[in-house]
Amino acid sequence: MDFKKIAKIIAVIAALCALAAAAYFAIKKLTGSEKPEYFDDNDFFECDNDLEIVEVKDEEAPAEAEEKAE
């Protein structure tokens, strides 16, 4: 086999792949778009959404503490 015949075979294979890809995308487009499916987080996590609130006393910033020490 010479180089021209091998190049033609490779070109035919590439053309067939491109044709198959074009047909696939055309069929996907013609069949319509799928609506996205949304999930509720509560279906996956068992959480009662009761948050514990903890109050913390205000603490001085370290820079303020150094100024008062001088």
CHARMM internal coordinates of N, CA and C (Angstrom, degrees):
IC EDIT
DIST 1 N 1 CA 1.4542
DIST 1 CA 1 C 1.5236
ANGL 1 N 1 CA 1 C 109.40
DIST 1 C 2 N 1.2747
ANGL 1 CA 1 C 2 N 114.98
DIHE 1 N 1 CA 1 C 2 N 136.62
DIST 2 N 2 CA 1.4502
ANGL 1 C 2 N 2 CA 118.02
DIHE 1 CA 1 C 2 N 2 CA 177.12
DIST 2 CA 2 C 1.5325
ANGL 2 N 2 CA 2 C 110.22
DIHE 1 C 2 N 2 CA 2 C -95.87
DIST 2 C 3 N 1.3208
ANGL 2 CA 2 C 3 N 115.26
DIHE 2 N 2 CA 2 C 3 N 172.59
DIST 3 N 3 CA 1.4608
ANGL 2 C 3 N 3 CA 121.70
DIHE 2 CA 2 C 3 N 3 CA -173.64
DIST 3 CA 3 C 1.5231
ANGL 3 N 3 CA 3 C 112.00
DIHE 2 C 3 N 3 CA 3 C -61.90
DIST 3 C 4 N 1.3030
ANGL 3 CA 3 C 4 N 120.01
DIHE 3 N 3 CA 3 C 4 N -37.51
DIST 4 N 4 CA 1.4661
ANGL 3 C 4 N 4 CA 122.99
DIHE 3 CA 3 C 4 N 4 CA -177.65
DIST 4 CA 4 C 1.5221
ANGL 4 N 4 CA 4 C 111.27
DIHE 3 C 4 N 4 CA 4 C -63.99
DIST 4 C 5 N 1.3306
ANGL 4 CA 4 C 5 N 116.65
DIHE 4 N 4 CA 4 C 5 N -39.61
DIST 5 N 5 CA 1.4596
ANGL 4 C 5 N 5 CA 119.99
DIHE 4 CA 4 C 5 N 5 CA -179.23
DIST 5 CA 5 C 1.5333
ANGL 5 N 5 CA 5 C 110.57
DIHE 4 C 5 N 5 CA 5 C -69.17
DIST 5 C 6 N 1.3345
ANGL 5 CA 5 C 6 N 117.04
DIHE 5 N 5 CA 5 C 6 N -39.35
DIST 6 N 6 CA 1.4686
ANGL 5 C 6 N 6 CA 120.98
DIHE 5 CA 5 C 6 N 6 CA 177.71
DIST 6 CA 6 C 1.5255
ANGL 6 N 6 CA 6 C 110.08
DIHE 5 C 6 N 6 CA 6 C -65.54
DIST 6 C 7 N 1.3294
ANGL 6 CA 6 C 7 N 117.00
DIHE 6 N 6 CA 6 C 7 N -40.69
DIST 7 N 7 CA 1.4658
ANGL 6 C 7 N 7 CA 121.35
DIHE 6 CA 6 C 7 N 7 CA 179.12
DIST 7 CA 7 C 1.5246
ANGL 7 N 7 CA 7 C 110.66
DIHE 6 C 7 N 7 CA 7 C -64.16
DIST 7 C 8 N 1.3306
ANGL 7 CA 7 C 8 N 117.87
DIHE 7 N 7 CA 7 C 8 N -38.87
DIST 8 N 8 CA 1.4704
ANGL 7 C 8 N 8 CA 121.07
DIHE 7 CA 7 C 8 N 8 CA 177.92
DIST 8 CA 8 C 1.5286
ANGL 8 N 8 CA 8 C 111.13
DIHE 7 C 8 N 8 CA 8 C -65.60
DIST 8 C 9 N 1.3187
ANGL 8 CA 8 C 9 N 116.91
DIHE 8 N 8 CA 8 C 9 N -40.78
DIST 9 N 9 CA 1.4744
ANGL 8 C 9 N 9 CA 120.32
DIHE 8 CA 8 C 9 N 9 CA 179.12
DIST 9 CA 9 C 1.5245
ANGL 9 N 9 CA 9 C 110.68
DIHE 8 C 9 N 9 CA 9 C -63.71
DIST 9 C 10 N 1.3247
ANGL 9 CA 9 C 10 N 116.01
DIHE 9 N 9 CA 9 C 10 N -44.08
DIST 10 N 10 CA 1.4725
ANGL 9 C 10 N 10 CA 120.04
DIHE 9 CA 9 C 10 N 10 CA 178.30
DIST 10 CA 10 C 1.5248
ANGL 10 N 10 CA 10 C 110.41
DIHE 9 C 10 N 10 CA 10 C -64.02
DIST 10 C 11 N 1.3275
ANGL 10 CA 10 C 11 N 118.17
DIHE 10 N 10 CA 10 C 11 N -39.36
DIST 11 N 11 CA 1.4663
ANGL 10 C 11 N 11 CA 121.82
DIHE 10 CA 10 C 11 N 11 CA 179.01
DIST 11 CA 11 C 1.5225
ANGL 11 N 11 CA 11 C 110.98
DIHE 10 C 11 N 11 CA 11 C -64.87
DIST 11 C 12 N 1.3381
ANGL 11 CA 11 C 12 N 117.54
DIHE 11 N 11 CA 11 C 12 N -39.04
DIST 12 N 12 CA 1.4691
ANGL 11 C 12 N 12 CA 121.30
DIHE 11 CA 11 C 12 N 12 CA 178.77
DIST 12 CA 12 C 1.5192
ANGL 12 N 12 CA 12 C 110.05
DIHE 11 C 12 N 12 CA 12 C -65.98
DIST 12 C 13 N 1.3304
ANGL 12 CA 12 C 13 N 116.97
DIHE 12 N 12 CA 12 C 13 N -42.24
DIST 13 N 13 CA 1.4751
ANGL 12 C 13 N 13 CA 120.14
DIHE 12 CA 12 C 13 N 13 CA 179.17
DIST 13 CA 13 C 1.5246
ANGL 13 N 13 CA 13 C 110.25
DIHE 12 C 13 N 13 CA 13 C -63.81
DIST 13 C 14 N 1.3367
ANGL 13 CA 13 C 14 N 117.57
DIHE 13 N 13 CA 13 C 14 N -42.88
DIST 14 N 14 CA 1.4682
ANGL 13 C 14 N 14 CA 121.30
DIHE 13 CA 13 C 14 N 14 CA 178.85
DIST 14 CA 14 C 1.5270
ANGL 14 N 14 CA 14 C 110.88
DIHE 13 C 14 N 14 CA 14 C -63.95
DIST 14 C 15 N 1.3290
ANGL 14 CA 14 C 15 N 117.44
DIHE 14 N 14 CA 14 C 15 N -39.25
DIST 15 N 15 CA 1.4666
ANGL 14 C 15 N 15 CA 120.98
DIHE 14 CA 14 C 15 N 15 CA 179.42
DIST 15 CA 15 C 1.5259
ANGL 15 N 15 CA 15 C 110.73
DIHE 14 C 15 N 15 CA 15 C -65.96
DIST 15 C 16 N 1.3325
ANGL 15 CA 15 C 16 N 116.87
DIHE 15 N 15 CA 15 C 16 N -39.66
DIST 16 N 16 CA 1.4641
ANGL 15 C 16 N 16 CA 119.87
DIHE 15 CA 15 C 16 N 16 CA 178.37
DIST 16 CA 16 C 1.5359
ANGL 16 N 16 CA 16 C 111.26
DIHE 15 C 16 N 16 CA 16 C -65.66
DIST 16 C 17 N 1.3247
ANGL 16 CA 16 C 17 N 116.26
DIHE 16 N 16 CA 16 C 17 N -39.24
DIST 17 N 17 CA 1.4730
ANGL 16 C 17 N 17 CA 119.44
DIHE 16 CA 16 C 17 N 17 CA 177.03
DIST 17 CA 17 C 1.5291
ANGL 17 N 17 CA 17 C 110.94
DIHE 16 C 17 N 17 CA 17 C -64.20
DIST 17 C 18 N 1.3263
ANGL 17 CA 17 C 18 N 116.68
DIHE 17 N 17 CA 17 C 18 N -42.23
DIST 18 N 18 CA 1.4634
ANGL 17 C 18 N 18 CA 120.44
DIHE 17 CA 17 C 18 N 18 CA 178.92
DIST 18 CA 18 C 1.5259
ANGL 18 N 18 CA 18 C 111.09
DIHE 17 C 18 N 18 CA 18 C -65.33
DIST 18 C 19 N 1.3158
ANGL 18 CA 18 C 19 N 116.73
DIHE 18 N 18 CA 18 C 19 N -38.75
DIST 19 N 19 CA 1.4603
ANGL 18 C 19 N 19 CA 120.70
DIHE 18 CA 18 C 19 N 19 CA 177.79
DIST 19 CA 19 C 1.5255
ANGL 19 N 19 CA 19 C 111.10
DIHE 18 C 19 N 19 CA 19 C -64.96
DIST 19 C 20 N 1.3105
ANGL 19 CA 19 C 20 N 116.70
DIHE 19 N 19 CA 19 C 20 N -41.48
DIST 20 N 20 CA 1.4629
ANGL 19 C 20 N 20 CA 120.59
DIHE 19 CA 19 C 20 N 20 CA 178.33
DIST 20 CA 20 C 1.5249
ANGL 20 N 20 CA 20 C 110.85
DIHE 19 C 20 N 20 CA 20 C -65.19
DIST 20 C 21 N 1.3236
ANGL 20 CA 20 C 21 N 117.43
DIHE 20 N 20 CA 20 C 21 N -40.98
DIST 21 N 21 CA 1.4645
ANGL 20 C 21 N 21 CA 120.69
DIHE 20 CA 20 C 21 N 21 CA 178.47
DIST 21 CA 21 C 1.5222
ANGL 21 N 21 CA 21 C 111.09
DIHE 20 C 21 N 21 CA 21 C -64.93
DIST 21 C 22 N 1.3301
ANGL 21 CA 21 C 22 N 117.16
DIHE 21 N 21 CA 21 C 22 N -41.30
DIST 22 N 22 CA 1.4668
ANGL 21 C 22 N 22 CA 120.61
DIHE 21 CA 21 C 22 N 22 CA 178.84
DIST 22 CA 22 C 1.5248
ANGL 22 N 22 CA 22 C 110.73
DIHE 21 C 22 N 22 CA 22 C -64.06
DIST 22 C 23 N 1.3196
ANGL 22 CA 22 C 23 N 117.23
DIHE 22 N 22 CA 22 C 23 N -41.28
DIST 23 N 23 CA 1.4624
ANGL 22 C 23 N 23 CA 120.41
DIHE 22 CA 22 C 23 N 23 CA 178.63
DIST 23 CA 23 C 1.5259
ANGL 23 N 23 CA 23 C 110.53
DIHE 22 C 23 N 23 CA 23 C -64.64
DIST 23 C 24 N 1.3325
ANGL 23 CA 23 C 24 N 116.93
DIHE 23 N 23 CA 23 C 24 N -40.71
DIST 24 N 24 CA 1.4729
ANGL 23 C 24 N 24 CA 120.81
DIHE 23 CA 23 C 24 N 24 CA 179.54
DIST 24 CA 24 C 1.5253
ANGL 24 N 24 CA 24 C 110.78
DIHE 23 C 24 N 24 CA 24 C -60.79
DIST 24 C 25 N 1.3536
ANGL 24 CA 24 C 25 N 116.91
DIHE 24 N 24 CA 24 C 25 N -49.37
DIST 25 N 25 CA 1.4583
ANGL 24 C 25 N 25 CA 119.54
DIHE 24 CA 24 C 25 N 25 CA -178.89
DIST 25 CA 25 C 1.5221
ANGL 25 N 25 CA 25 C 112.13
DIHE 24 C 25 N 25 CA 25 C -67.24
DIST 25 C 26 N 1.3211
ANGL 25 CA 25 C 26 N 118.52
DIHE 25 N 25 CA 25 C 26 N -33.76
DIST 26 N 26 CA 1.4641
ANGL 25 C 26 N 26 CA 121.20
DIHE 25 CA 25 C 26 N 26 CA 177.70
DIST 26 CA 26 C 1.5249
ANGL 26 N 26 CA 26 C 110.43
DIHE 25 C 26 N 26 CA 26 C -66.18
DIST 26 C 27 N 1.3200
ANGL 26 CA 26 C 27 N 116.84
DIHE 26 N 26 CA 26 C 27 N -42.66
DIST 27 N 27 CA 1.4683
ANGL 26 C 27 N 27 CA 120.00
DIHE 26 CA 26 C 27 N 27 CA 178.67
DIST 27 CA 27 C 1.5231
ANGL 27 N 27 CA 27 C 110.79
DIHE 26 C 27 N 27 CA 27 C -65.42
DIST 27 C 28 N 1.3435
ANGL 27 CA 27 C 28 N 117.13
DIHE 27 N 27 CA 27 C 28 N -41.46
DIST 28 N 28 CA 1.4674
ANGL 27 C 28 N 28 CA 120.47
DIHE 27 CA 27 C 28 N 28 CA 178.27
DIST 28 CA 28 C 1.5304
ANGL 28 N 28 CA 28 C 110.81
DIHE 27 C 28 N 28 CA 28 C -61.14
DIST 28 C 29 N 1.3336
ANGL 28 CA 28 C 29 N 116.94
DIHE 28 N 28 CA 28 C 29 N -39.71
DIST 29 N 29 CA 1.4612
ANGL 28 C 29 N 29 CA 120.45
DIHE 28 CA 28 C 29 N 29 CA -178.12
DIST 29 CA 29 C 1.5254
ANGL 29 N 29 CA 29 C 111.06
DIHE 28 C 29 N 29 CA 29 C -72.18
DIST 29 C 30 N 1.3118
ANGL 29 CA 29 C 30 N 117.54
DIHE 29 N 29 CA 29 C 30 N -38.58
DIST 30 N 30 CA 1.4570
ANGL 29 C 30 N 30 CA 120.64
DIHE 29 CA 29 C 30 N 30 CA -178.10
DIST 30 CA 30 C 1.5287
ANGL 30 N 30 CA 30 C 113.03
DIHE 29 C 30 N 30 CA 30 C -73.81
DIST 30 C 31 N 1.3264
ANGL 30 CA 30 C 31 N 117.81
DIHE 30 N 30 CA 30 C 31 N -26.89
DIST 31 N 31 CA 1.4613
ANGL 30 C 31 N 31 CA 119.47
DIHE 30 CA 30 C 31 N 31 CA -178.73
DIST 31 CA 31 C 1.5183
ANGL 31 N 31 CA 31 C 112.22
DIHE 30 C 31 N 31 CA 31 C -77.48
DIST 31 C 32 N 1.3259
ANGL 31 CA 31 C 32 N 117.58
DIHE 31 N 31 CA 31 C 32 N -6.75
DIST 32 N 32 CA 1.4517
ANGL 31 C 32 N 32 CA 120.21
DIHE 31 CA 31 C 32 N 32 CA 176.52
DIST 32 CA 32 C 1.5124
ANGL 32 N 32 CA 32 C 111.20
DIHE 31 C 32 N 32 CA 32 C 96.87
DIST 32 C 33 N 1.3172
ANGL 32 CA 32 C 33 N 114.16
DIHE 32 N 32 CA 32 C 33 N 158.93
DIST 33 N 33 CA 1.4607
ANGL 32 C 33 N 33 CA 119.36
DIHE 32 CA 32 C 33 N 33 CA -179.19
DIST 33 CA 33 C 1.5229
ANGL 33 N 33 CA 33 C 109.40
DIHE 32 C 33 N 33 CA 33 C -88.03
DIST 33 C 34 N 1.2891
ANGL 33 CA 33 C 34 N 114.44
DIHE 33 N 33 CA 33 C 34 N 146.98
DIST 34 N 34 CA 1.4563
ANGL 33 C 34 N 34 CA 119.60
DIHE 33 CA 33 C 34 N 34 CA 177.98
DIST 34 CA 34 C 1.5240
ANGL 34 N 34 CA 34 C 108.82
DIHE 33 C 34 N 34 CA 34 C -87.05
DIST 34 C 35 N 1.3128
ANGL 34 CA 34 C 35 N 115.92
DIHE 34 N 34 CA 34 C 35 N 141.44
DIST 35 N 35 CA 1.4488
ANGL 34 C 35 N 35 CA 119.77
DIHE 34 CA 34 C 35 N 35 CA 176.66
DIST 35 CA 35 C 1.5283
ANGL 35 N 35 CA 35 C 108.24
DIHE 34 C 35 N 35 CA 35 C -78.83
DIST 35 C 36 N 1.3138
ANGL 35 CA 35 C 36 N 116.86
DIHE 35 N 35 CA 35 C 36 N 139.48
DIST 36 N 36 CA 1.4654
ANGL 35 C 36 N 36 CA 118.60
DIHE 35 CA 35 C 36 N 36 CA 179.32
DIST 36 CA 36 C 1.5220
ANGL 36 N 36 CA 36 C 110.79
DIHE 35 C 36 N 36 CA 36 C -67.59
DIST 36 C 37 N 1.3063
ANGL 36 CA 36 C 37 N 115.75
DIHE 36 N 36 CA 36 C 37 N 144.66
DIST 37 N 37 CA 1.4612
ANGL 36 C 37 N 37 CA 121.17
DIHE 36 CA 36 C 37 N 37 CA -179.36
DIST 37 CA 37 C 1.5198
ANGL 37 N 37 CA 37 C 107.95
DIHE 36 C 37 N 37 CA 37 C -100.60
DIST 37 C 38 N 1.3214
ANGL 37 CA 37 C 38 N 115.86
DIHE 37 N 37 CA 37 C 38 N 119.59
DIST 38 N 38 CA 1.4577
ANGL 37 C 38 N 38 CA 120.95
DIHE 37 CA 37 C 38 N 38 CA -178.59
DIST 38 CA 38 C 1.5213
ANGL 38 N 38 CA 38 C 109.35
DIHE 37 C 38 N 38 CA 38 C -97.89
DIST 38 C 39 N 1.3305
ANGL 38 CA 38 C 39 N 115.07
DIHE 38 N 38 CA 38 C 39 N 141.95
DIST 39 N 39 CA 1.4504
ANGL 38 C 39 N 39 CA 121.05
DIHE 38 CA 38 C 39 N 39 CA -179.89
DIST 39 CA 39 C 1.5186
ANGL 39 N 39 CA 39 C 109.67
DIHE 38 C 39 N 39 CA 39 C -114.77
DIST 39 C 40 N 1.3090
ANGL 39 CA 39 C 40 N 115.23
DIHE 39 N 39 CA 39 C 40 N 150.17
DIST 40 N 40 CA 1.4489
ANGL 39 C 40 N 40 CA 121.59
DIHE 39 CA 39 C 40 N 40 CA 175.36
DIST 40 CA 40 C 1.5260
ANGL 40 N 40 CA 40 C 108.06
DIHE 39 C 40 N 40 CA 40 C -92.79
DIST 40 C 41 N 1.3269
ANGL 40 CA 40 C 41 N 117.09
DIHE 40 N 40 CA 40 C 41 N 131.22
DIST 41 N 41 CA 1.4645
ANGL 40 C 41 N 41 CA 120.01
DIHE 40 CA 40 C 41 N 41 CA -178.31
DIST 41 CA 41 C 1.5203
ANGL 41 N 41 CA 41 C 112.00
DIHE 40 C 41 N 41 CA 41 C -61.54
DIST 41 C 42 N 1.3129
ANGL 41 CA 41 C 42 N 116.96
DIHE 41 N 41 CA 41 C 42 N -28.50
DIST 42 N 42 CA 1.4631
ANGL 41 C 42 N 42 CA 119.25
DIHE 41 CA 41 C 42 N 42 CA -178.57
DIST 42 CA 42 C 1.5257
ANGL 42 N 42 CA 42 C 111.98
DIHE 41 C 42 N 42 CA 42 C -68.50
DIST 42 C 43 N 1.3333
ANGL 42 CA 42 C 43 N 117.39
DIHE 42 N 42 CA 42 C 43 N -16.14
DIST 43 N 43 CA 1.4543
ANGL 42 C 43 N 43 CA 120.03
DIHE 42 CA 42 C 43 N 43 CA 176.10
DIST 43 CA 43 C 1.5179
ANGL 43 N 43 CA 43 C 111.58
DIHE 42 C 43 N 43 CA 43 C -72.77
DIST 43 C 44 N 1.3311
ANGL 43 CA 43 C 44 N 116.87
DIHE 43 N 43 CA 43 C 44 N -24.62
DIST 44 N 44 CA 1.4548
ANGL 43 C 44 N 44 CA 120.86
DIHE 43 CA 43 C 44 N 44 CA -174.71
DIST 44 CA 44 C 1.5217
ANGL 44 N 44 CA 44 C 113.00
DIHE 43 C 44 N 44 CA 44 C -102.48
DIST 44 C 45 N 1.3275
ANGL 44 CA 44 C 45 N 117.62
DIHE 44 N 44 CA 44 C 45 N -30.01
DIST 45 N 45 CA 1.4539
ANGL 44 C 45 N 45 CA 121.03
DIHE 44 CA 44 C 45 N 45 CA -175.51
DIST 45 CA 45 C 1.5188
ANGL 45 N 45 CA 45 C 109.26
DIHE 44 C 45 N 45 CA 45 C -116.87
DIST 45 C 46 N 1.3047
ANGL 45 CA 45 C 46 N 115.49
DIHE 45 N 45 CA 45 C 46 N 130.30
DIST 46 N 46 CA 1.4583
ANGL 45 C 46 N 46 CA 119.63
DIHE 45 CA 45 C 46 N 46 CA 175.32
DIST 46 CA 46 C 1.5238
ANGL 46 N 46 CA 46 C 107.40
DIHE 45 C 46 N 46 CA 46 C -87.21
DIST 46 C 47 N 1.3164
ANGL 46 CA 46 C 47 N 115.21
DIHE 46 N 46 CA 46 C 47 N 95.96
DIST 47 N 47 CA 1.4494
ANGL 46 C 47 N 47 CA 120.73
DIHE 46 CA 46 C 47 N 47 CA -176.02
DIST 47 CA 47 C 1.5209
ANGL 47 N 47 CA 47 C 107.49
DIHE 46 C 47 N 47 CA 47 C -137.76
DIST 47 C 48 N 1.3265
ANGL 47 CA 47 C 48 N 115.72
DIHE 47 N 47 CA 47 C 48 N 131.46
DIST 48 N 48 CA 1.4573
ANGL 47 C 48 N 48 CA 119.00
DIHE 47 CA 47 C 48 N 48 CA -179.06
DIST 48 CA 48 C 1.5213
ANGL 48 N 48 CA 48 C 111.65
DIHE 47 C 48 N 48 CA 48 C -91.11
DIST 48 C 49 N 1.3326
ANGL 48 CA 48 C 49 N 117.35
DIHE 48 N 48 CA 48 C 49 N -0.04
DIST 49 N 49 CA 1.4560
ANGL 48 C 49 N 49 CA 123.69
DIHE 48 CA 48 C 49 N 49 CA 177.22
DIST 49 CA 49 C 1.5225
ANGL 49 N 49 CA 49 C 113.50
DIHE 48 C 49 N 49 CA 49 C 59.55
DIST 49 C 50 N 1.3357
ANGL 49 CA 49 C 50 N 117.67
DIHE 49 N 49 CA 49 C 50 N 22.02
DIST 50 N 50 CA 1.4586
ANGL 49 C 50 N 50 CA 121.32
DIHE 49 CA 49 C 50 N 50 CA 173.68
DIST 50 CA 50 C 1.5234
ANGL 50 N 50 CA 50 C 107.86
DIHE 49 C 50 N 50 CA 50 C -90.90
DIST 50 C 51 N 1.3246
ANGL 50 CA 50 C 51 N 115.56
DIHE 50 N 50 CA 50 C 51 N 110.93
DIST 51 N 51 CA 1.4511
ANGL 50 C 51 N 51 CA 120.15
DIHE 50 CA 50 C 51 N 51 CA -178.19
DIST 51 CA 51 C 1.5186
ANGL 51 N 51 CA 51 C 109.11
DIHE 50 C 51 N 51 CA 51 C -98.01
DIST 51 C 52 N 1.3059
ANGL 51 CA 51 C 52 N 115.71
DIHE 51 N 51 CA 51 C 52 N 138.37
DIST 52 N 52 CA 1.4530
ANGL 51 C 52 N 52 CA 120.83
DIHE 51 CA 51 C 52 N 52 CA 178.07
DIST 52 CA 52 C 1.5157
ANGL 52 N 52 CA 52 C 107.82
DIHE 51 C 52 N 52 CA 52 C -90.84
DIST 52 C 53 N 1.3271
ANGL 52 CA 52 C 53 N 116.31
DIHE 52 N 52 CA 52 C 53 N 123.99
DIST 53 N 53 CA 1.4500
ANGL 52 C 53 N 53 CA 121.37
DIHE 52 CA 52 C 53 N 53 CA -178.86
DIST 53 CA 53 C 1.5197
ANGL 53 N 53 CA 53 C 108.37
DIHE 52 C 53 N 53 CA 53 C -98.88
DIST 53 C 54 N 1.3120
ANGL 53 CA 53 C 54 N 114.97
DIHE 53 N 53 CA 53 C 54 N 123.25
DIST 54 N 54 CA 1.4630
ANGL 53 C 54 N 54 CA 120.57
DIHE 53 CA 53 C 54 N 54 CA -178.99
DIST 54 CA 54 C 1.5195
ANGL 54 N 54 CA 54 C 107.21
DIHE 53 C 54 N 54 CA 54 C -115.42
DIST 54 C 55 N 1.3499
ANGL 54 CA 54 C 55 N 115.86
DIHE 54 N 54 CA 54 C 55 N 125.54
DIST 55 N 55 CA 1.4537
ANGL 54 C 55 N 55 CA 119.89
DIHE 54 CA 54 C 55 N 55 CA 179.65
DIST 55 CA 55 C 1.5217
ANGL 55 N 55 CA 55 C 109.10
DIHE 54 C 55 N 55 CA 55 C -91.85
DIST 55 C 56 N 1.3428
ANGL 55 CA 55 C 56 N 115.48
DIHE 55 N 55 CA 55 C 56 N 135.39
DIST 56 N 56 CA 1.4596
ANGL 55 C 56 N 56 CA 121.64
DIHE 55 CA 55 C 56 N 56 CA -179.36
DIST 56 CA 56 C 1.5147
ANGL 56 N 56 CA 56 C 108.20
DIHE 55 C 56 N 56 CA 56 C -120.43
DIST 56 C 57 N 1.3466
ANGL 56 CA 56 C 57 N 115.89
DIHE 56 N 56 CA 56 C 57 N 138.37
DIST 57 N 57 CA 1.4539
ANGL 56 C 57 N 57 CA 119.70
DIHE 56 CA 56 C 57 N 57 CA 177.91
DIST 57 CA 57 C 1.5236
ANGL 57 N 57 CA 57 C 109.07
DIHE 56 C 57 N 57 CA 57 C -67.14
DIST 57 C 58 N 1.3326
ANGL 57 CA 57 C 58 N 115.89
DIHE 57 N 57 CA 57 C 58 N 147.21
DIST 58 N 58 CA 1.4645
ANGL 57 C 58 N 58 CA 119.83
DIHE 57 CA 57 C 58 N 58 CA 178.54
DIST 58 CA 58 C 1.5225
ANGL 58 N 58 CA 58 C 109.06
DIHE 57 C 58 N 58 CA 58 C -67.36
DIST 58 C 59 N 1.3078
ANGL 58 CA 58 C 59 N 115.77
DIHE 58 N 58 CA 58 C 59 N 130.27
DIST 59 N 59 CA 1.4488
ANGL 58 C 59 N 59 CA 121.13
DIHE 58 CA 58 C 59 N 59 CA 178.65
DIST 59 CA 59 C 1.5175
ANGL 59 N 59 CA 59 C 108.58
DIHE 58 C 59 N 59 CA 59 C -107.43
DIST 59 C 60 N 1.3303
ANGL 59 CA 59 C 60 N 116.23
DIHE 59 N 59 CA 59 C 60 N 146.92
DIST 60 N 60 CA 1.4542
ANGL 59 C 60 N 60 CA 120.09
DIHE 59 CA 59 C 60 N 60 CA 178.83
DIST 60 CA 60 C 1.5181
ANGL 60 N 60 CA 60 C 109.11
DIHE 59 C 60 N 60 CA 60 C -73.25
DIST 60 C 61 N 1.3127
ANGL 60 CA 60 C 61 N 115.13
DIHE 60 N 60 CA 60 C 61 N 147.45
DIST 61 N 61 CA 1.4510
ANGL 60 C 61 N 61 CA 119.90
DIHE 60 CA 60 C 61 N 61 CA 176.68
DIST 61 CA 61 C 1.5235
ANGL 61 N 61 CA 61 C 109.04
DIHE 60 C 61 N 61 CA 61 C -70.65
DIST 61 C 62 N 1.3050
ANGL 61 CA 61 C 62 N 120.64
DIHE 61 N 61 CA 61 C 62 N 149.52
DIST 62 N 62 CA 1.4677
ANGL 61 C 62 N 62 CA 121.97
DIHE 61 CA 61 C 62 N 62 CA -178.64
DIST 62 CA 62 C 1.5307
ANGL 62 N 62 CA 62 C 112.74
DIHE 61 C 62 N 62 CA 62 C -59.56
DIST 62 C 63 N 1.3197
ANGL 62 CA 62 C 63 N 119.10
DIHE 62 N 62 CA 62 C 63 N -32.92
DIST 63 N 63 CA 1.4595
ANGL 62 C 63 N 63 CA 121.10
DIHE 62 CA 62 C 63 N 63 CA 179.73
DIST 63 CA 63 C 1.5312
ANGL 63 N 63 CA 63 C 111.01
DIHE 62 C 63 N 63 CA 63 C -66.83
DIST 63 C 64 N 1.3303
ANGL 63 CA 63 C 64 N 117.07
DIHE 63 N 63 CA 63 C 64 N -38.75
DIST 64 N 64 CA 1.4577
ANGL 63 C 64 N 64 CA 121.14
DIHE 63 CA 63 C 64 N 64 CA 178.89
DIST 64 CA 64 C 1.5218
ANGL 64 N 64 CA 64 C 110.52
DIHE 63 C 64 N 64 CA 64 C -68.39
DIST 64 C 65 N 1.3034
ANGL 64 CA 64 C 65 N 116.87
DIHE 64 N 64 CA 64 C 65 N -35.43
DIST 65 N 65 CA 1.4674
ANGL 64 C 65 N 65 CA 120.76
DIHE 64 CA 64 C 65 N 65 CA -179.62
DIST 65 CA 65 C 1.5252
ANGL 65 N 65 CA 65 C 109.91
DIHE 64 C 65 N 65 CA 65 C -66.85
DIST 65 C 66 N 1.3284
ANGL 65 CA 65 C 66 N 118.26
DIHE 65 N 65 CA 65 C 66 N -36.77
DIST 66 N 66 CA 1.4575
ANGL 65 C 66 N 66 CA 121.28
DIHE 65 CA 65 C 66 N 66 CA 179.21
DIST 66 CA 66 C 1.5313
ANGL 66 N 66 CA 66 C 111.09
DIHE 65 C 66 N 66 CA 66 C -69.37
DIST 66 C 67 N 1.3412
ANGL 66 CA 66 C 67 N 116.96
DIHE 66 N 66 CA 66 C 67 N -37.19
DIST 67 N 67 CA 1.4658
ANGL 66 C 67 N 67 CA 120.07
DIHE 66 CA 66 C 67 N 67 CA 179.74
DIST 67 CA 67 C 1.5292
ANGL 67 N 67 CA 67 C 110.59
DIHE 66 C 67 N 67 CA 67 C -66.16
DIST 67 C 68 N 1.3210
ANGL 67 CA 67 C 68 N 117.46
DIHE 67 N 67 CA 67 C 68 N -38.84
DIST 68 N 68 CA 1.4674
ANGL 67 C 68 N 68 CA 120.65
DIHE 67 CA 67 C 68 N 68 CA -179.55
DIST 68 CA 68 C 1.5174
ANGL 68 N 68 CA 68 C 110.52
DIHE 67 C 68 N 68 CA 68 C -71.24
DIST 68 C 69 N 1.3198
ANGL 68 CA 68 C 69 N 118.19
DIHE 68 N 68 CA 68 C 69 N -27.79
DIST 69 N 69 CA 1.4584
ANGL 68 C 69 N 69 CA 121.22
DIHE 68 CA 68 C 69 N 69 CA -178.70
DIST 69 CA 69 C 1.5258
ANGL 69 N 69 CA 69 C 111.07
DIHE 68 C 69 N 69 CA 69 C -72.60
DIST 69 C 70 N 1.3332
ANGL 69 CA 69 C 70 N 119.20
DIHE 69 N 69 CA 69 C 70 N -25.18
DIST 70 N 70 CA 1.4585
ANGL 69 C 70 N 70 CA 121.66
DIHE 69 CA 69 C 70 N 70 CA -177.47
DIST 70 CA 70 C 1.4851
ANGL 70 N 70 CA 70 C 113.67
DIHE 69 C 70 N 70 CA 70 C -75.87
END
COOR INIT
IC SEED 1 N 1 CA 1 C
IC BUILD
